[in-house]
Amino acid sequence: MKIRPLQDRILVERMREEEKTKGGIIIPDSAKEKPMQGKVIAAGGGRVTEDGKKIPMDVKKGDIILFAKYSGNEVKIEDKEYLIMKEDDVLAIVED
């Protein structure tokens, strides 16, 4: 199934958190916080202003991003969990 977000929305797959702490303690799933870092799977075409001008997206497919803790809407597509969020919810793009 292909998903194409509309306007200034993006489809994000959360990155996996480490299962152990630096000291070697294994963290159970119930104690883990959901990660605030993810990979952009798909991006919309950009936002359209009131006067009809199209503003292109800063993020693109494949970018690793940081986002706000409670941002986006969770969706399940083919047994995988994703987030659909607005580009405004993205705090930063991670660059190597």
N, C-alpha and C positions, 0 to 999 in steps of 0.2 A: 504494500500500500504506500502510495506517495502522498505526502502532506506538504502543502505550500501555504505558509502563513500569509495573512493579508496585511497590507500597509506596513506599519512600523512594528510588527510583531515578529518574534523569533521562536523557533523550536529548539529547546536545549535539553541535552542529556547530562544529568548530574555526573560528576566525577566520583569515583569510589574513594571513600575515606580509608585511612590506614586501619588495619585490624588490631595492631599492637601499638602500645606507647613506646617511647624511646627506651624505657626501662624494661621492656619485654612483656608487659602486662597485656593480656588479650582483653579487648573491649567487647562485651556482648552487644548484639544488635539493639536491644532495648535501651542501652545507655548511650548509644551513638547519637550525635546530632546530624541532621541532614547536611551534606556539604553545600557550601555556597559558591562552588566553582563548577563550571560545566563547559561542555563543548557545543558549539552552535551546529545543529544538524541541518537547519534550513532557515532562510531569512526572507521576509517580505520585500516588496519593491520599494518601500519608503513611504514617508508620511506626505500627505497632500494638505497644503495650507488652505485657509478659507478663500484665498484669491486664486486657487487652482494650481499653484506652483508645487512641484514635487521635490521634496527634500530627500536625497539619497541616504541610505543607511551607512552608519560608521562600522557596524559589525557585519561580517560575512560568514558564509559557511566554512566550518573548520576552525574558526577562532576559539580560543580558550578564554572564558570570561569569568569575572567575579560579579555576583549579583547580591541584592539585599536578601536577608534571611527569609522573609515571608513573601517574596515577590512571585508573581506568576501563578498560573493555574495548572494543577497536575492533571495529566491525561495519560491514559494507558492505550498504547497502540501495539498490536500484535505481541502481547505479554511483556512489553517493555514500558517503563515509566519515563515520561518526559515532562517538561514544563513548557508552557506557552506563555511568553511574557512580552511586554512592550519594551522597546529599545531603551526607554527612559529608566527602566529598572536595572539596567546594566551599570555597574559601578566602574569597571575597568576591563580592559583587554590585556591578558597576560602575554607578554612578549619574551622570547628567549634571549 
